[in-house]
Amino acid sequence: MPQRTHSSLSQFPPARGPRLRPLLLAALAVACLARAPGAQAEPAAGWWSAFHDATLNLLLAEAAPPAAAAPQDSLPALQLQADATAAYVLARVASVRLMNGQLLVDTLQREVDLLRADGQQAGEPARAAQQALDAARARLSQFEELRASSIALLAQRSGGDRTVATLSRQLAPALGDARLPVPSFDLPRELPGIVLRQRPDVAQAELQLAQAGRGTAAGQLRLARYLQALSAPIAADADAPEDGGAASPQAEDVLENARRDIARKLGRLDVAVTAARTQEALLLGLQPQYLALRDRFNRGELPEVQALQALARMLVEEDRLAAAGSTLGLAWIAFQASIGGAGRASTSDLLGATRDEN
């Protein structure tokens, strides 16, 4: 039987509540979520430091905006940071899924060989195993393409003069790690409206509104209503409508569109956390069954084909966990971009988020 390595600690963010206690997934080979190695090697660099990944911190050091940059000046840098972080996450996830996928291919190939040796190549079990093997091989090519395209994008977005070849060599240790990059954060039920002022579009619209409203009573009343609307909390809403119309210069419209954008991103992050935790729970539930079958096989009480089938099922579910972890990481990056990168290492920081007034 193909040999499986041991995983490390797995931890998903809590779905609104105290942080989840780390769980030891002692028999899972790959696709288990943990902090990347060297987490203590680098100081916090920005909102992306929630990934606790020294390699990512170093890559984004050149792309980080100046500390004194005003919110209205930070949009390009923030977008570069978000794109680079997403590309890094995708590259690492693709590598993890490649390792997991190669083990699945080896497992299925062994099953097919055993069935053929037993004269069952024309039977339904052999056909099903061969179809699964063909599909697993095809996914390996997809993961390789995703990793290559992600590294190419990362080379463009991370700053400096790195070529794809140079960056690939620099990333080799991180891409060889079988753990996924997942941020540590507390998921709030809602956000204070003040986080809107961290967004460059809102900051610019507010500045224009303030300048236009100082001279008249009507303008001052409009500004007061705007500030009242700004103070309302933002609740998660994954189904908040997209802004399908033309951009409006009116501060009230900018504020409302920004509010919906944050609500939508927060809601989708909530959905991603729930999906990842659900998949983790499923995998934890399968673990005792797999370990029992493995022990029976080691004692000679179970045919190797059945043990291989149990291993293949675990590997498929581990790959789904990796995909769920990737979706979670990307949803968190999108959420950070929607709040102007104000979250830093924890969304709890948002409770005190303000913008310096000039």
N, C-alpha and C positions, 0 to 999 in steps of 0.2 A: 504493500500500500504506500502511496505517496505520503511523505512525512509532513506533519503540520507543526509549525513553530508555536510558541506561546505568545500571547498578546500581553499588553500592559494594561494600565488602568483605563477605564472608559468612563467618560463623564459628559453628559449633555446638560445644557442650561436648564434650570427649572422652568416650567411653564407657569410663571407667576407665583412665586413663593420662595421659601428658603432654598438655597443651592442644593442640588441633588448630591447625596453622599456617593463618593466614588465607588464603583462596583468592579470587582476583580473578575474579568472574563478569562478564567485560567486556561481554557482550552481553545480559544478562538485564535485562528492563525493571523489574520490580517483584517483590515477595515474596522478596527476598533479605535475609538476616538480618545486622544490623549494630547497633552502638550508636547510640542516638538522638542527634540533634544536641545540642550544648551539654553533652556528658557531663562536661566539666571545670568547668562553671559552678557546680555545687553540691557541697558536701562530702557524704560518706557520711551518710545519714540513718537507716539501719536495714537490716533484712534485704532490703528491696525495693531498696536501692541497687545490688544486683547487676545491675539492669536498666540502670544508667548513664543514667538518664533524668531530666534536671533538672525537667521538667514533673511527673513522677510524684512526685519528692521534695518539690516544693512543695505538691502536692495533699495529701500525707500528713503534712505537717508538723503540722497541727492534730490529726490522728488518732493521732499517735504517743503511746505511753504515757509517763508520767513516767519519768525515768531511774532513779529510786530505787524504782520499783514492784516489789513482790515478785511471783514467778511466779504465786501463787494469785490475784493481783489483776489479771493481765494478759489473762485470757481474752477479755473483751468487746473490749478495744482490739485484741488480736491478730486477732480475727474481723473487726472492722471494717477493719483494714489488709488482711487477705487478700481480703475482698470487694471493697474499693476497688481493690486492685491487679489482681485478676482482671477487674473491670469496665473498667479502663483498658486492659488488654491486649486484651480483646475489642473495645473501641471502635476501637483502633488497627488491629487485624487486619481488622475489618470495613471500615475505610477503605481499607486496602491492597488488599483483595480487590475493593472497589468500583472502584478505579482500574484494576486488572488486568482486572476483568470488563467495564468499559466499553470497554477496548481490544479485548477479545475480541469484544464485540458489534459494534464497528465493523469488525473483520476479517471476521467471518462475514457481516455485511450486505454488505460489498464482494464477497465470494465469491458470495453469492446473486445480487446484481445482475449480476455478470459472466456467470454461468451462464444467467440469464434473457435477457440481451442476446444470448447465443450460441444461443438457441433451445432450451436444455436444461431449461426449467423443469419439464417432465414427467418427466425422467429421475431415476434413483436418486441421483446426486451432488447434484442440486438439492434433492431431498426431504431427504436426510441433512443438508445444510447448513442448510436451513430449520428442521429439528427441533433442531439444535444451537443455532441462533440463538434460537429460542423458549425453550429451556432456559436459555441464558445470560442472557436478559432476566429470566426468573423469578428467577434467583439474585441479580440486582441488587436486586430488591425485598427479598429475604431479608436481604441484607447491610445495606441501609438500615434495616430494622427492628431488626436486631441492634445496629447502632451507636446507634440512638435509645434502645433499652431499656438498653444499657450505660451511656450517658451519664446516663440518669435514675437508675440505681442508683448510679453514681459520685457524683452530686450528693447522694444520701442518705448515703453511706458516708464521704465524704472530709472531713467536718467543715465547720465554718463555716456561713454562711447563703447559700450559692450556690444560685441557681435553675438549672434546666436551660438556660434561655436564656443566662444569664451564663456558665455552665460551657462551653457550646458555643462561645461566643466565645473564651474563654480557651484552649480546646483546639484551635482552628482551625489554628495552625501545626503542632502535633504530628500532627493528623489529616490534614494535607496532605503529610506525609512518607511516601515510598514504601518505607520500611524498617520491618521488624518489631521490636517490643520483645522481645528474648530475653535472659535472664539469663546472665551469665558465672559459671561455677562448675566445680569439679572433682567428678566423680561418684565417690564412694568405693565400694569393694566391700562395706564394712560400716561400721557406726557403733559407737562405744563406748557401752556401756549407760548411762554417766553422763548422756547427753543426755536420758534419761527424766526426770531431775530438773528439766529446764527446762519440762516440761509442768505446767500448773496442777493437773490432776486428780491426777497422781502426787505433786506436792509436798504437796497437801492430805492425801492418803491416808498419805503417809509421816509427816507431822506427827502425825496421829492415832495411827499405829502406834507411833511413838516415845513418845508420852505414855502409851499404854496398856501398853507393854512394860517400863517402867523399874522397876516394883515387884515383879515376879515372875521367877523363873528361866525359867518357860515363855515369858513374854513376851519376855525377853531372847533366848532361843533363837530365837523366831519372828522377832525383829528381825534377828538375825544371818543367818538363812536368807534373809530378804528382801534384805539388803544383798549377800549372795552372788549372788542371782539378778539383782540390779540391775547387777552388774559384768559380766555376760555380754554379749558384743557382739551387735549386731542386724544380721543379714544381709538383703539385699534379697529380697523374696518377693512378687511381684505377685499371687499367688494365696492369700495369707494370708487366712484366713476373717474375715468381718465379725463384729462383736460383735452377734449377733442377740438376745441375751437381755436381761433386765432388768439395770440397772446394779447392781453389787454394791458394798457399802461396804467389803468386805475389801480391804486394801492389796495383797495378793497378786494378787487378780483384777484390780484396777485396773492393776497393773503389767503383767500378762500381756496385757490388752486393749490397753494403750498400746504395748507391744512389737509386737504384731501390726499395729497401725495404722501405726506407723512403717515396719515391714518392707514392708507393702503399698504405702505411698506411695513408698518408695524404689525398690521393684521397678517400679512403674508409671512412675516417672521414668526408670528405666533403659530401659524399653520405648519411651518417648517419644523419648529421645535416639537410640536405634537407628533408629527409624522416620524421624526427621527426617534423620539422616545418610544413610540409604538413599535417601530421596527426593532429597536434595541430590546424591548420586552419580549418580542417574539423570539429573537435569537437566544435570549437568556432562557426562555422556556424550552427551546430545542436542545440546549446544551446537555442537560442530564440524560436525555434520550440517546444522544450521540455518544456520550461517554460510556453509557451502559452497553451499547452495541460494540463500541471499540474494545471494551474489556472482554466481552464475550468472544470477539474475534481473536484477541490475544490469547485466550484460553483454549482456542480451537473449537469453540462451540457455535461459531457462525461462519457461513461461507464468505469468502472474500468479496464476492460480488455484492452481497448485501451490505457489507461494511463500506464498500466503495460508494454505493448508492446513498448511504447515510452521510458520508463525507461530502459527496457532491451536493446534497441538499443544504448542508451547512455552508458550503462555499457560495452557493447561490444566494442564500440569505445574507451572508456577510457582504456580498457585492451590493445587495440592495441597501444594506446599512451604510456602505460607503457612498452610494448615490444619495441617500437621505442626508448624510452628513455634509456632502457637497452642496446640496440645495440649501441647507441651513446656513452654511458659511456664506454663500452668495446672497442669500436673503439678508443676512446681517450687514454685509457690505453695502447693499442697496439702501438699507435703512440708514446706515451711517451717512451715505451720500445725501439722503433726503433731509437730514438734520444738520447739514453743513459740517459734518465731521466733529460735532460737538460732544459725542459720546465718549471719546477716548477709551479708557480701559473698561468702563462700566457705565451702563445707562443710568445708574444712580447719580452719576455726575451731572446729569441733565437737570436735576432739581435745583442746582445752583447756577445753571448756565445763563450768562448775561453777555451783552455786547458793550464794549467800552464806547462811550459817547465822545465824539470829537467836539 
